[in-house]
Amino acid sequence: MIFKMLVIEADSKNELNNKCVPIRWKTHHIVEMFMEFLPNVVLDGSSKLTIYAMEKPEKEEKYTYSSYFHVSAYYLERDIIDKLKFLEEESGDECILHIIVDTLIDIVNRHNGDEAIIRIINETAMKVRVNNFKLKKMIPKLSKKSDCGQFKASVYRCLCRDLGESWCVEIKSKIHDELYIEWLTKKPSYLDRRDMFMKVRWADGKLIFSNKINKTIASISPKFC
């Protein structure tokens, strides 16, 4: 099964009680960026891996895999967990990326030690670094010209430390030679919104977004429309 989803999380109750910024928030942009660049690979047969930045339960193994549910779990060591708790802004992104790479390679080595997959993992990490830990990706299915052909809307998924994951739309006008930009999500945001922004259409000078059950979730009226 193709590896499709990666999550890093900690003990949410403990984070809430100690008023900590959730580990999942701190790591979201790097996790999602890595998965955006990662080609389709079979890691260990699971489609989802959860990396736990929390104390391993006594009877749990460091690494487990369910062949029935096709999910895996991996517990980090205490010294790595402590690093995640006190991430510095400048070095934090590299630290998170390093944890992802080490974890995935360890899992590969626990199975067949496939050098080709290990190479892909390292190459993916390098793409994240080359992009300076930032990604602004246009979503083709949501980028559309108006019926009159005068306006073109381009929708972007943005990933970086300051924004987490935030979505914006840029609308260009042929008549006014202007670029109108509006954010579709609050900044910063730490949720994968790909299932939210599923469809878009122009109607009465507005750009209307809907989810997979056709419920309208956003309506944009450019100032020059």
C-alpha positions in Angstrom: 0.0 0.0 0.0 1.3 3.5 -0.9 2.4 5.6 2.0 0.0 8.7 2.0 -0.2 10.3 5.4 2.2 11.3 8.1 1.4 12.8 11.5 3.5 13.9 14.4 1.6 14.3 17.7 2.0 14.2 21.4 -0.2 13.8 24.5 -2.9 16.4 23.8 -4.2 16.5 27.4 -0.7 17.1 28.7 -0.1 19.9 26.2 -3.4 21.5 27.2 -2.8 21.2 30.9 0.7 22.8 30.5 -0.6 25.4 28.0 2.0 24.2 25.4 1.8 24.9 21.7 0.8 21.5 20.3 3.6 19.5 18.7 1.3 18.9 15.8 1.1 22.6 15.1 4.8 23.1 15.3 5.5 20.3 12.9 2.5 20.5 10.5 4.1 22.7 7.8 7.2 20.4 7.5 5.2 17.2 7.6 2.9 18.4 4.8 5.7 19.8 2.7 7.7 16.6 3.0 4.6 14.6 1.9 4.0 17.0 -1.0 7.4 16.2 -2.4 7.5 12.5 -1.5 6.8 10.3 -4.6 4.5 7.3 -4.3 6.5 4.8 -2.2 5.7 1.7 -0.2 7.3 2.3 3.2 6.2 -0.8 5.2 2.8 -1.5 3.7 0.9 1.1 5.7 -0.8 4.1 4.3 -0.5 6.2 7.5 2.3 6.6 10.0 1.9 8.4 13.3 5.1 9.5 15.0 4.4 9.9 18.8 6.4 12.6 20.6 5.3 11.1 24.0 6.3 8.5 26.6 5.9 5.0 25.2 3.3 3.0 27.1 5.0 0.2 29.0 3.6 -2.7 27.0 4.0 -1.0 23.6 6.8 -1.6 21.1 8.8 1.4 19.8 7.4 0.6 16.4 4.2 -1.2 15.5 2.4 -2.0 12.2 -1.1 -3.2 11.6 -1.4 -5.3 8.5 -5.2 -5.2 8.9 -5.7 -1.4 9.2 -2.5 -0.5 7.3 -1.4 2.0 9.9 1.9 2.3 11.7 3.0 3.9 15.0 6.5 5.0 16.0 7.5 6.3 19.4 10.4 8.8 19.7 13.1 8.6 22.3 13.0 11.0 25.3 16.0 13.1 24.1 14.3 13.7 20.7 11.0 14.5 22.4 12.7 17.2 24.5 14.2 18.8 21.4 10.7 19.1 19.9 9.4 20.8 23.1 12.1 23.6 22.9 12.4 24.2 19.2 14.2 27.4 18.3 12.7 29.2 15.3 15.9 29.2 13.2 16.8 25.5 13.7 13.4 24.1 14.4 12.5 23.3 10.8 15.7 21.3 10.2 15.2 19.5 13.5 11.7 18.4 12.5 12.9 17.3 9.1 15.8 15.3 10.6 13.3 13.5 12.8 11.1 12.6 9.9 14.0 11.3 7.8 15.5 9.3 10.7 12.2 7.7 11.5 11.3 6.7 8.0 14.8 5.3 7.3 14.6 3.3 10.6 11.3 1.8 9.5 12.7 0.9 6.1 15.7 -0.8 7.7 13.4 -2.7 10.0 11.8 -4.2 6.9 13.9 -4.8 3.8 16.5 -2.0 4.0 15.6 -1.0 0.4 18.4 1.4 -0.6 16.2 2.9 -3.4 13.5 4.0 -0.9 16.1 5.4 1.5 17.6 7.4 -1.4 14.1 8.7 -2.2 13.6 9.8 1.4 16.9 11.7 1.5 16.1 13.3 -1.9 12.7 14.4 -0.7 14.3 16.0 2.4 16.7 17.9 0.2 13.8 19.3 -1.9 12.3 20.7 1.3 15.7 22.3 2.2 16.1 23.7 -1.4 12.7 25.3 -1.1 13.9 27.0 2.2 11.2 25.1 4.2 8.4 27.1 2.3 5.9 26.0 -0.3 3.4 27.9 -2.3 1.6 25.4 -4.5 -1.1 26.3 -7.0 -4.1 24.0 -7.0 -5.0 23.5 -10.7 -8.5 22.2 -10.1 -9.4 25.3 -8.1 -7.8 27.8 -10.5 -10.4 29.0 -13.0 -11.2 31.8 -15.4 -14.5 33.7 -15.1 -17.2 33.0 -17.6 -16.6 36.3 -19.3 -12.9 35.6 -19.5 -11.9 38.9 -17.9 -10.7 37.4 -14.6 -8.5 34.5 -13.7 -8.4 33.1 -10.2 -5.4 31.0 -8.9 -5.7 29.2 -5.6 -2.6 28.4 -3.5 -1.8 26.1 -0.6 0.9 27.8 1.4 3.1 26.0 3.9 5.7 27.7 6.2 6.5 28.2 9.8 4.7 31.6 10.1 1.5 30.5 8.3 1.4 26.8 9.2 -1.0 25.8 6.4 -2.9 28.7 4.9 -4.8 29.1 1.6 -5.2 32.2 -0.6 -6.7 33.1 -3.9 -5.1 35.5 -6.4 -7.4 37.1 -9.0 -6.0 38.9 -12.0 -8.1 41.3 -14.1 -7.3 41.8 -17.7 -9.2 45.1 -17.8 -7.8 46.8 -14.7 -4.3 45.1 -14.8 -4.6 44.4 -11.1 -4.0 41.5 -8.8 -6.5 41.0 -6.0 -5.4 38.7 -3.1 -7.5 37.3 -0.3 -6.8 34.7 2.3 -9.3 31.9 2.5 -8.2 30.7 5.9 -7.1 32.4 9.1 -3.4 32.9 9.6 -1.8 30.8 11.0 -3.7 27.6 10.5 -2.6 24.0 11.2 -5.1 21.8 9.4 -5.0 20.0 6.1 -7.7 21.9 4.1 -7.5 19.9 0.9 -10.8 18.2 1.7 -12.4 21.5 2.4 -11.6 23.3 -0.8 -12.9 20.8 -3.4 -14.9 22.9 -5.9 -15.0 26.4 -7.2 -17.3 28.4 -9.6 -17.8 31.9 -10.8 -21.3 33.4 -10.3 -22.5 37.0 -10.4 -18.9 38.3 -10.2 -18.1 36.2 -7.2 -15.8 33.2 -6.8 -17.6 30.6 -4.7 -15.9 27.7 -3.0 -17.6 24.5 -1.8 -16.6 21.3 -0.1 -17.1 17.7 -1.2 -20.8 17.7 -0.2 -21.4 21.0 -2.2 -21.7 23.2 0.8 -20.5 26.7 0.2 -17.6 27.5 2.5 -16.3 30.8 1.1 -17.4 33.5 -1.3 -14.9 36.1 -2.7 -16.0 39.4 -4.3 -12.9 41.0 -5.8 -12.9 44.8 -5.5 -12.6 45.3 -9.2 -15.4 42.9 -10.1 
